Each structure stands twice: as C-alpha cells, then as structure tokens.
Amino acid sequence: MEAYCVPGGREFQRVYIKVHGYIALIICLLGSAANSVNIAVLSRKEMISTTNSILTALAVADLLVMIDYIPLALHIYTTIGSELHRNSYGWAVFVYFHSIFSQTFHTISIWLTITLAIWRYIAIKFPQKNRLLCNKRNTNLAIAVAYVVCPIICLPIYFAMDIQKIPNNSNNDTSTIELNETSKNNSQDLDLKYAITMTNNEDLLTAIFWIYSVFIKLIPCIVLSILSVCLILKMKSSDRRRQKLLKKSALLTNEGEKARLKEDSGGGKRAATGGGRTDRTTRMLVALLGLFLATELPQALFGLLTAIAPHLFQECYYSFGEVMDLMALVGSAVNFVLYCSMSRQFRNTFRRLARKLLPLQRRTSELGTVRKA
C-alpha cells in the first residue's frame, strides 16, 4: 500500500495544503452562517416538530464543529498566522482540544442523522405508532442521549494523546504527530517545540482505530444506507398507490364509491396535502442521507483500512487527512441549501424572519404605512 501513498500522496499534500486553509475558511464561514440560520428558523414556534427538533440539534453540532475549525485553518493552513509560534505549548493545547472537540461533536452529528432517519422511517412505515414512538419526550431523550453517549464513545481518544516537548533537531518516532507539515517547513524558530504525541500502547491505538472506523463511521453508513433504500422504496410504493387510487377515482361515476375511496386513501384533499408534505419531507431526508454517505463513506473505508493495517495511518492518513476534513465540513455546511430547496415552510419562515431582522426592510415597511395613512 505504501507505493500508492509515497511519494504521490506526499506530493499531493504539498500542493493541496497551500489552498486547503482558504477553502476550509470559506466553507466554515458560510456554513456557520447557514447553520445559525437553520437554528433560528427551525426553532421558531410555527416550525416546532419532532423532525425539526432533531434538525436543530444537528445544526448546533455542525455549527460547533465549524467554529472550532476556523482558528485551526487560520493558524496552520494560511499565512495569516505565519508570524505566530505554531509550536508553542498554548497552541499544542488548542490542537489537543480541537482533536477531541471536533471528533466528539462530529460523532454527535452522525448519530443525530441516524436518529432522524429512524424517526422518518417509523413515520412512513408505522404511521399509527408514530405519535407514540416519536413523540416530543422521546425525541428530546434521543437528542440528550446523543449528546451524552457520543463523548463516552470517543473517550479512548482522550487518553491516546499527550503534549510533549520535542527537542531541537530531534528525530521524532512514528508515535509523534507534528502539528503540521507546513509549519515545520516554514518555521524559522529553532527553540524547543511542543507536539501532540500518540500513546505507545498498541492495544489502545488499535481499539481507537476500530472505534473510529467501525462504530463512528462504518456502522452509521451501513445503517443509513439501509434506511435510505427503505425510504426510497416506501416513497415509490406510496406514489404507485396514489396513482392507482387517482386512476380508479377518475373511472368511478358513483359518488358513494368516490367518497369511500377517498376515505380509504386518507380523507380526500387533506390527506393528499398531508401525503405531499410527507413525501417532500422524506425526499429532503433522503437527499440529506445521500450527502452524508457521500462525505462519510470514504472516511469510513479509509478508517477501516487503517484499523486493519495500522502502519497506513502514518504512511497514508497525513497525505489525505485535509481532504477528508474538507469533505466533512462540506457535509455540515450545505444542509441550509437542502432545506431551502425542498421545504416550502422553511423558505416562508426564513423570509418572515429575514424581514423582521433586516433594518432596510423594516424602514421600507414603516414608510409604506405612513404613506397609506
């Protein structure tokens, strides 16, 4: 496997790392603004629902991940912080914090996405039990469990790293994680450096690789793939049934039979409207799951490969680590686009909120009122 990562992987990293910071900053800034809007819109009184409660908690986790990544991108991957001492003890503490914080909240985001998929599957597969199983109490409990259990799942990562002094001109062994390849090349400071080091406990490292690749990445991807297929099949089944009922309704002439047919199909216009809204929500969720799989599945497969062959962590991970970070950031940033494009209620609520918050809109509205008076 080394032939695939060295020297091609290192050469790719040297080229890509020059632009990674700026691309990541743009995504994080736009994504932070988008997730802030998501939280503001989804938490409005008229938007309150079990699905939107999970989406709000998901937006909070994604927002925290992006806010945490901004100083890292500024300090390590751009020239903005090049005059600062990147190997200082304080910076090593932040990198240690970032490694734990970002992984924990990204894991929370993953499991909230799974919760959302399960809730949606119950809603369309067992509609008669939806209010009982997916009520507000159970939804809040599921969100709380994600925010409490995920840090526990990530607990081994807390004990796998340490901050150590790296003497000048020392040859670091394979257990040392340098803060960044670029910072080492650009730094002119020959003083003592601080770096994040991995534990020498091979059993703990192996356990971490398996937890990361299997429990945090691969299992969620498998579960979401299965749920996505089930949701798609259920949507197609509902569409076929609706089309079949419409054709039968067009052929019937007896009003009594029409009324009975409407009752069987869910109550006429009200049911059709509700069914359309349900389908739009389900399609939005399927799009969200597809985006998640596109960004997370490559990381899951790479993590599994690393767990099977741990030496690839040093040989290959650092060559493509920034690319995988970027994919995760993109997945956390574009939910706003999905909501706007697929939810009319979200768009309308967003417009009303924007009118209240924009001073220009407010002044225009007041001026129009005065003229009418």
PALOLUM-39714 format. One record per residue (C-alpha): residue number from 1; x, y, z. Coordinates in Angstrom, 3 decimals. Layout:
N
+-----+----------+----------+----------+
!   n !       px !       py !       pz !
+-----+----------+----------+----------+
! NUM !        X !        Y !        Z !
...
+-----+----------+----------+----------+
This chain:
373
+-----+----------+----------+----------+
!   n !       px !       py !       pz !
+-----+----------+----------+----------+
!   1 !    0.000 !    0.000 !    0.000 !
!   2 !    2.943 !    2.313 !    0.593 !
!   3 !    3.540 !    2.577 !   -3.144 !
!   4 !    0.119 !    4.215 !   -3.501 !
!   5 !    0.789 !    6.842 !   -0.809 !
!   6 !    4.503 !    7.571 !   -1.112 !
!   7 !    5.680 !    9.710 !   -2.809 !
!   8 !    2.484 !   10.528 !   -4.718 !
!   9 !    0.432 !   11.122 !   -1.585 !
!  10 !    3.015 !   13.439 !   -0.054 !
!  11 !    3.349 !   15.370 !   -3.292 !
!  12 !   -0.440 !   15.770 !   -3.457 !
!  13 !   -0.466 !   17.040 !    0.124 !
!  14 !    2.281 !   19.595 !   -0.553 !
!  15 !    0.229 !   21.027 !   -3.422 !
!  16 !   -3.210 !   20.834 !   -1.854 !
!  17 !   -2.221 !   22.114 !    1.592 !
!  18 !   -1.425 !   25.532 !    0.108 !
!  19 !   -5.108 !   26.120 !   -0.685 !
!  20 !   -6.798 !   23.927 !    1.911 !
!  21 !   -6.887 !   26.591 !    4.602 !
!  22 !   -8.550 !   29.204 !    2.415 !
!  23 !  -11.128 !   26.758 !    1.028 !
!  24 !  -11.875 !   25.479 !    4.540 !
!  25 !  -12.247 !   29.043 !    5.858 !
!  26 !  -14.783 !   29.935 !    3.161 !
!  27 !  -16.772 !   26.755 !    3.834 !
!  28 !  -16.647 !   27.245 !    7.619 !
!  29 !  -17.717 !   30.899 !    7.484 !
!  30 !  -20.576 !   30.232 !    5.073 !
!  31 !  -21.501 !   27.028 !    6.893 !
!  32 !  -21.513 !   28.765 !   10.294 !
!  33 !  -23.843 !   31.438 !    8.947 !
!  34 !  -26.063 !   28.806 !    7.297 !
!  35 !  -26.309 !   26.666 !   10.424 !
!  36 !  -27.057 !   29.753 !   12.521 !
!  37 !  -29.948 !   30.491 !   10.158 !
!  38 !  -31.059 !   26.857 !   10.413 !
!  39 !  -31.193 !   27.118 !   14.207 !
!  40 !  -33.065 !   30.430 !   14.084 !
!  41 !  -35.647 !   29.181 !   11.565 !
!  42 !  -36.173 !   25.644 !   12.848 !
!  43 !  -36.629 !   26.813 !   16.442 !
!  44 !  -39.447 !   29.218 !   15.521 !
!  45 !  -42.806 !   28.424 !   17.112 !
!  46 !  -44.502 !   27.618 !   13.806 !
!  47 !  -41.683 !   25.223 !   12.862 !
!  48 !  -41.689 !   23.159 !   16.033 !
!  49 !  -41.917 !   19.409 !   15.348 !
!  50 !  -40.008 !   16.293 !   16.322 !
!  51 !  -38.166 !   16.256 !   12.988 !
!  52 !  -37.198 !   19.908 !   13.278 !
!  53 !  -36.052 !   19.412 !   16.870 !
!  54 !  -33.538 !   16.828 !   15.655 !
!  55 !  -32.521 !   19.082 !   12.753 !
!  56 !  -31.949 !   21.937 !   15.215 !
!  57 !  -29.745 !   19.782 !   17.448 !
!  58 !  -27.905 !   18.629 !   14.313 !
!  59 !  -27.314 !   22.242 !   13.245 !
!  60 !  -25.912 !   23.079 !   16.701 !
!  61 !  -23.388 !   20.221 !   16.478 !
!  62 !  -22.365 !   21.173 !   12.922 !
!  63 !  -22.029 !   24.843 !   13.920 !
!  64 !  -19.705 !   23.996 !   16.817 !
!  65 !  -17.527 !   21.823 !   14.565 !
!  66 !  -17.129 !   24.664 !   12.067 !
!  67 !  -16.450 !   27.351 !   14.658 !
!  68 !  -13.758 !   25.126 !   16.164 !
!  69 !  -12.114 !   24.567 !   12.765 !
!  70 !  -11.800 !   28.285 !   11.889 !
!  71 !   -8.846 !   29.113 !   14.205 !
!  72 !   -7.142 !   25.871 !   13.192 !
!  73 !   -7.406 !   26.759 !    9.494 !
!  74 !   -6.246 !   30.328 !   10.125 !
!  75 !   -3.279 !   29.375 !   12.254 !
!  76 !   -1.941 !   26.300 !   10.487 !
!  77 !   -3.073 !   26.343 !    6.875 !
!  78 !   -2.851 !   30.037 !    5.946 !
!  79 !   -0.204 !   32.747 !    6.006 !
!  80 !   -2.422 !   34.863 !    8.265 !
!  81 !   -0.923 !   33.306 !   11.377 !
!  82 !    2.526 !   32.599 !    9.962 !
!  83 !    4.211 !   35.094 !   12.290 !
!  84 !    2.929 !   33.258 !   15.347 !
!  85 !    4.800 !   30.474 !   17.083 !
!  86 !    2.936 !   27.430 !   15.808 !
!  87 !    4.848 !   25.013 !   18.017 !
!  88 !    4.142 !   26.789 !   21.310 !
!  89 !    2.672 !   24.999 !   24.298 !
!  90 !   -0.543 !   27.051 !   24.124 !
!  91 !   -1.063 !   26.097 !   20.507 !
!  92 !   -0.390 !   22.435 !   21.282 !
!  93 !   -3.119 !   22.632 !   23.941 !
!  94 !   -5.566 !   24.009 !   21.372 !
!  95 !   -4.724 !   21.283 !   18.840 !
!  96 !   -5.262 !   18.694 !   21.596 !
!  97 !   -8.616 !   20.310 !   22.419 !
!  98 !   -9.550 !   20.509 !   18.731 !
!  99 !   -8.801 !   16.821 !   18.144 !
! 100 !  -11.194 !   15.835 !   20.918 !
! 101 !  -13.860 !   18.511 !   20.468 !
! 102 !  -14.276 !   18.193 !   16.716 !
! 103 !  -14.428 !   14.395 !   16.764 !
! 104 !  -16.953 !   14.377 !   19.602 !
! 105 !  -19.390 !   16.823 !   18.005 !
! 106 !  -18.975 !   15.310 !   14.557 !
! 107 !  -19.927 !   11.962 !   16.106 !
! 108 !  -22.967 !   13.621 !   17.696 !
! 109 !  -23.912 !   14.924 !   14.259 !
! 110 !  -23.610 !   11.436 !   12.774 !
! 111 !  -25.831 !    9.776 !   15.354 !
! 112 !  -28.427 !   12.556 !   15.203 !
! 113 !  -28.608 !   11.910 !   11.461 !
! 114 !  -29.267 !    8.246 !   12.199 !
! 115 !  -31.952 !    9.225 !   14.725 !
! 116 !  -33.574 !   11.446 !   12.108 !
! 117 !  -33.615 !    8.604 !    9.582 !
! 118 !  -35.119 !    6.169 !   12.099 !
! 119 !  -37.803 !    8.696 !   13.106 !
! 120 !  -38.709 !    9.271 !    9.459 !
! 121 !  -38.839 !    5.562 !    8.698 !
! 122 !  -41.208 !    4.976 !   11.626 !
! 123 !  -43.389 !    7.882 !   10.454 !
! 124 !  -43.980 !    6.409 !    6.986 !
! 125 !  -43.804 !    2.701 !    7.830 !
! 126 !  -45.822 !    2.706 !   11.064 !
! 127 !  -47.886 !    5.936 !   10.929 !
! 128 !  -50.316 !    4.655 !   13.553 !
! 129 !  -47.462 !    4.299 !   16.064 !
! 130 !  -45.603 !    7.462 !   15.099 !
! 131 !  -47.123 !    9.712 !   17.757 !
! 132 !  -46.427 !    7.133 !   20.440 !
! 133 !  -42.855 !    6.216 !   19.478 !
! 134 !  -41.627 !    9.551 !   18.081 !
! 135 !  -43.304 !   11.977 !   20.448 !
! 136 !  -41.643 !   15.088 !   21.830 !
! 137 !  -40.474 !   13.348 !   25.009 !
! 138 !  -38.754 !   10.503 !   23.145 !
! 139 !  -37.241 !   12.945 !   20.664 !
! 140 !  -35.711 !   15.084 !   23.413 !
! 141 !  -34.477 !   11.919 !   25.098 !
! 142 !  -32.831 !   10.716 !   21.869 !
! 143 !  -31.108 !   14.087 !   21.412 !
! 144 !  -29.886 !   14.068 !   25.016 !
! 145 !  -28.582 !   10.513 !   24.659 !
! 146 !  -26.603 !   11.516 !   21.555 !
! 147 !  -25.015 !   14.468 !   23.357 !
! 148 !  -24.157 !   12.328 !   26.408 !
! 149 !  -23.195 !    8.954 !   24.913 !
! 150 !  -21.079 !   10.169 !   21.977 !
! 151 !  -18.440 !   11.800 !   24.225 !
! 152 !  -18.242 !    8.479 !   26.084 !
! 153 !  -17.754 !    6.590 !   22.805 !
! 154 !  -14.909 !    8.987 !   21.960 !
! 155 !  -13.395 !    8.574 !   25.438 !
! 156 !  -10.397 !    6.446 !   24.315 !
! 157 !   -9.238 !    9.358 !   22.141 !
! 158 !   -8.886 !   11.457 !   25.301 !
! 159 !   -6.280 !    9.086 !   26.701 !
! 160 !   -4.456 !    8.321 !   23.450 !
! 161 !   -2.788 !   11.715 !   23.072 !
! 162 !   -0.374 !   13.775 !   25.116 !
! 163 !    1.575 !   17.014 !   24.788 !
! 164 !    5.334 !   16.521 !   24.838 !
! 165 !    8.415 !   18.668 !   24.398 !
! 166 !   10.253 !   17.922 !   21.186 !
! 167 !   13.937 !   18.934 !   21.458 !
! 168 !   15.519 !   20.886 !   18.617 !
! 169 !   16.794 !   18.730 !   15.733 !
! 170 !   15.297 !   15.611 !   17.308 !
! 171 !   14.167 !   12.713 !   15.171 !
! 172 !   10.558 !   12.034 !   16.045 !
! 173 !    9.424 !    8.447 !   16.123 !
! 174 !    6.259 !    7.207 !   14.453 !
! 175 !    4.154 !    7.864 !   17.566 !
! 176 !    4.575 !   11.650 !   17.236 !
! 177 !    2.015 !   13.791 !   15.467 !
! 178 !    3.592 !   17.013 !   14.282 !
! 179 !    1.232 !   19.949 !   14.343 !
! 180 !    1.555 !   20.389 !   10.613 !
! 181 !    3.963 !   19.590 !    7.822 !
! 182 !    3.786 !   23.161 !    6.569 !
! 183 !    4.513 !   24.680 !    9.972 !
! 184 !    7.643 !   22.554 !   10.256 !
! 185 !    8.882 !   23.695 !    6.870 !
! 186 !    8.061 !   27.376 !    7.322 !
! 187 !    9.054 !   27.854 !   10.950 !
! 188 !   12.310 !   29.673 !   11.493 !
! 189 !   12.160 !   29.243 !   15.250 !
! 190 !   14.823 !   26.809 !   16.498 !
! 191 !   13.626 !   26.811 !   20.103 !
! 192 !   12.015 !   23.916 !   21.879 !
! 193 !    8.843 !   22.682 !   20.182 !
! 194 !    5.687 !   21.112 !   21.585 !
! 195 !    3.786 !   18.451 !   19.698 !
! 196 !    0.884 !   16.066 !   20.150 !
! 197 !    2.108 !   12.525 !   20.636 !
! 198 !    0.188 !    9.289 !   20.396 !
! 199 !    0.403 !    6.657 !   23.068 !
! 200 !    2.814 !    3.754 !   22.665 !
! 201 !    0.091 !    1.372 !   23.819 !
! 202 !   -0.597 !   -0.567 !   20.612 !
! 203 !   -3.740 !   -2.173 !   22.020 !
! 204 !   -5.222 !    1.242 !   22.784 !
! 205 !   -4.295 !    2.546 !   19.345 !
! 206 !   -5.861 !   -0.497 !   17.688 !
! 207 !   -9.010 !   -0.032 !   19.763 !
! 208 !   -9.189 !    3.625 !   18.712 !
! 209 !   -8.841 !    2.760 !   15.035 !
! 210 !  -11.630 !    0.202 !   15.293 !
! 211 !  -13.895 !    2.544 !   17.279 !
! 212 !  -13.315 !    5.331 !   14.770 !
! 213 !  -13.690 !    3.223 !   11.640 !
! 214 !  -16.416 !    0.780 !   12.711 !
! 215 !  -18.585 !    2.346 !   15.437 !
! 216 !  -18.268 !    6.009 !   14.477 !
! 217 !  -18.101 !    5.731 !   10.684 !
! 218 !  -18.851 !    2.349 !    9.094 !
! 219 !  -21.858 !    1.204 !   11.143 !
! 220 !  -23.664 !    4.564 !   10.721 !
! 221 !  -23.004 !    4.425 !    6.970 !
! 222 !  -24.410 !    0.886 !    6.736 !
! 223 !  -27.469 !    1.778 !    8.838 !
! 224 !  -28.149 !    4.928 !    6.830 !
! 225 !  -27.704 !    3.075 !    3.540 !
! 226 !  -30.306 !    0.504 !    4.590 !
! 227 !  -32.703 !    3.184 !    5.848 !
! 228 !  -32.233 !    5.248 !    2.682 !
! 229 !  -33.114 !    2.264 !    0.496 !
! 230 !  -36.163 !    1.515 !    2.668 !
! 231 !  -37.320 !    5.137 !    2.500 !
! 232 !  -36.908 !    5.275 !   -1.271 !
! 233 !  -38.814 !    2.010 !   -1.739 !
! 234 !  -41.571 !    3.232 !    0.557 !
! 235 !  -41.855 !    6.516 !   -1.367 !
! 236 !  -42.126 !    4.644 !   -4.660 !
! 237 !  -44.738 !    2.347 !   -3.174 !
! 238 !  -46.751 !    5.323 !   -1.905 !
! 239 !  -46.512 !    7.024 !   -5.294 !
! 240 !  -47.752 !    3.895 !   -7.094 !
! 241 !  -50.617 !    3.522 !   -4.648 !
! 242 !  -51.601 !    7.165 !   -5.014 !
! 243 !  -51.525 !    6.997 !   -8.801 !
! 244 !  -53.578 !    3.814 !   -8.715 !
! 245 !  -56.198 !    5.421 !   -6.477 !
! 246 !  -56.370 !    8.512 !   -8.699 !
! 247 !  -56.948 !    6.373 !  -11.778 !
! 248 !  -59.692 !    4.427 !  -10.033 !
! 249 !  -61.273 !    7.670 !   -8.848 !
! 250 !  -61.340 !    9.026 !  -12.397 !
! 251 !  -63.113 !    5.914 !  -13.662 !
! 252 !  -65.751 !    5.796 !  -10.946 !
! 253 !  -69.076 !    7.533 !  -11.527 !
! 254 !  -70.817 !    6.601 !   -8.334 !
! 255 !  -70.379 !    9.404 !   -5.778 !
! 256 !  -70.726 !    6.989 !   -2.884 !
! 257 !  -67.889 !    4.868 !   -4.190 !
! 258 !  -65.804 !    8.028 !   -4.721 !
! 259 !  -66.381 !    9.085 !   -1.121 !
! 260 !  -65.472 !    5.628 !    0.149 !
! 261 !  -62.345 !    5.599 !   -1.984 !
! 262 !  -61.294 !    9.000 !   -0.660 !
! 263 !  -61.842 !    7.783 !    2.879 !
! 264 !  -59.718 !    4.693 !    2.210 !
! 265 !  -56.930 !    6.802 !    0.697 !
! 266 !  -56.709 !    9.030 !    3.749 !
! 267 !  -59.522 !   11.553 !    3.645 !
! 268 !  -59.554 !   13.408 !    0.333 !
! 269 !  -57.804 !   16.710 !   -0.136 !
! 270 !  -56.492 !   16.896 !    3.416 !
! 271 !  -54.804 !   13.526 !    3.074 !
! 272 !  -53.403 !   14.414 !   -0.333 !
! 273 !  -51.922 !   17.595 !    1.069 !
! 274 !  -50.510 !   15.753 !    4.066 !
! 275 !  -49.173 !   12.996 !    1.844 !
! 276 !  -47.458 !   15.530 !   -0.392 !
! 277 !  -45.889 !   17.218 !    2.615 !
! 278 !  -44.772 !   13.850 !    3.957 !
! 279 !  -43.217 !   12.951 !    0.609 !
! 280 !  -41.346 !   16.275 !    0.450 !
! 281 !  -40.003 !   15.779 !    3.962 !
! 282 !  -38.948 !   12.232 !    3.145 !
! 283 !  -37.261 !   13.301 !   -0.103 !
! 284 !  -35.394 !   16.034 !    1.763 !
! 285 !  -34.215 !   13.461 !    4.289 !
! 286 !  -33.108 !   11.048 !    1.557 !
! 287 !  -31.093 !   13.883 !   -0.025 !
! 288 !  -29.585 !   14.643 !    3.383 !
! 289 !  -28.664 !   10.983 !    3.886 !
! 290 !  -27.169 !   10.762 !    0.400 !
! 291 !  -24.994 !   13.781 !    1.117 !
! 292 !  -23.933 !   12.246 !    4.412 !
! 293 !  -22.949 !    8.969 !    2.771 !
! 294 !  -21.004 !   10.763 !    0.035 !
! 295 !  -18.896 !   12.592 !    2.610 !
! 296 !  -18.597 !    9.942 !    5.332 !
! 297 !  -18.311 !    6.628 !    3.484 !
! 298 !  -14.818 !    7.320 !    2.047 !
! 299 !  -13.625 !    8.199 !    5.560 !
! 300 !  -15.205 !    5.028 !    6.939 !
! 301 !  -13.492 !    2.820 !    4.362 !
! 302 !  -10.157 !    4.544 !    4.872 !
! 303 !  -10.531 !    4.220 !    8.642 !
! 304 !  -11.315 !    0.516 !    8.311 !
! 305 !   -8.243 !    0.021 !    6.141 !
! 306 !   -6.150 !    1.818 !    8.748 !
! 307 !   -7.588 !   -0.362 !   11.517 !
! 308 !   -6.664 !   -3.489 !    9.562 !
! 309 !   -3.160 !   -2.186 !    8.737 !
! 310 !   -2.218 !    0.435 !   11.411 !
! 311 !    1.061 !    1.383 !    9.693 !
! 312 !   -1.025 !    3.039 !    6.955 !
! 313 !   -2.032 !    5.696 !    9.479 !
! 314 !    1.417 !    7.256 !    9.227 !
! 315 !    2.015 !    6.399 !    5.567 !
! 316 !   -1.297 !    7.465 !    4.063 !
! 317 !   -3.533 !    9.297 !    6.541 !
! 318 !   -1.496 !   12.510 !    6.645 !
! 319 !   -1.456 !   12.677 !    2.871 !
! 320 !   -5.245 !   12.831 !    2.602 !
! 321 !   -6.333 !   13.934 !    6.084 !
! 322 !   -7.060 !   17.504 !    4.997 !
! 323 !   -9.204 !   16.295 !    2.082 !
! 324 !  -11.292 !   14.160 !    4.434 !
! 325 !  -11.634 !   17.128 !    6.813 !
! 326 !  -12.890 !   19.233 !    3.922 !
! 327 !  -15.453 !   16.591 !    2.913 !
! 328 !  -16.811 !   16.531 !    6.468 !
! 329 !  -17.029 !   20.337 !    6.534 !
! 330 !  -18.912 !   20.392 !    3.224 !
! 331 !  -21.381 !   17.831 !    4.564 !
! 332 !  -22.027 !   20.026 !    7.598 !
! 333 !  -22.391 !   23.253 !    5.618 !
! 334 !  -24.891 !   22.565 !    2.833 !
! 335 !  -27.942 !   21.487 !    4.856 !
! 336 !  -29.350 !   25.015 !    4.538 !
! 337 !  -29.387 !   24.654 !    0.740 !
! 338 !  -31.314 !   21.384 !    1.035 !
! 339 !  -33.881 !   22.850 !    3.415 !
! 340 !  -34.448 !   25.913 !    1.227 !
! 341 !  -34.730 !   23.923 !   -1.982 !
! 342 !  -37.032 !   21.211 !   -0.642 !
! 343 !  -39.127 !   22.762 !    2.139 !
! 344 !  -41.646 !   25.497 !    1.343 !
! 345 !  -42.398 !   26.010 !    5.035 !
! 346 !  -38.690 !   26.571 !    5.743 !
! 347 !  -38.441 !   29.138 !    2.932 !
! 348 !  -41.524 !   31.025 !    4.090 !
! 349 !  -40.382 !   31.092 !    7.709 !
! 350 !  -36.926 !   32.225 !    6.625 !
! 351 !  -38.426 !   35.098 !    4.604 !
! 352 !  -40.569 !   36.248 !    7.528 !
! 353 !  -37.602 !   36.095 !    9.884 !
! 354 !  -35.398 !   37.982 !    7.431 !
! 355 !  -37.973 !   40.766 !    7.082 !
! 356 !  -38.039 !   41.211 !   10.861 !
! 357 !  -34.261 !   41.298 !   11.208 !
! 358 !  -33.242 !   43.430 !    8.207 !
! 359 !  -33.352 !   47.150 !    9.102 !
! 360 !  -33.885 !   48.153 !    5.473 !
! 361 !  -36.960 !   46.012 !    5.174 !
! 362 !  -38.306 !   47.462 !    8.420 !
! 363 !  -37.799 !   51.073 !    7.332 !
! 364 !  -39.424 !   50.368 !    3.963 !
! 365 !  -42.420 !   48.805 !    5.677 !
! 366 !  -42.800 !   51.765 !    8.066 !
! 367 !  -42.535 !   54.249 !    5.204 !
! 368 !  -45.244 !   52.404 !    3.288 !
! 369 !  -47.523 !   52.503 !    6.349 !
! 370 !  -47.030 !   56.254 !    6.756 !
! 371 !  -47.887 !   56.907 !    3.104 !
! 372 !  -51.067 !   54.898 !    3.345 !
! 373 !  -52.078 !   56.861 !    6.440 !
+-----+----------+----------+----------+
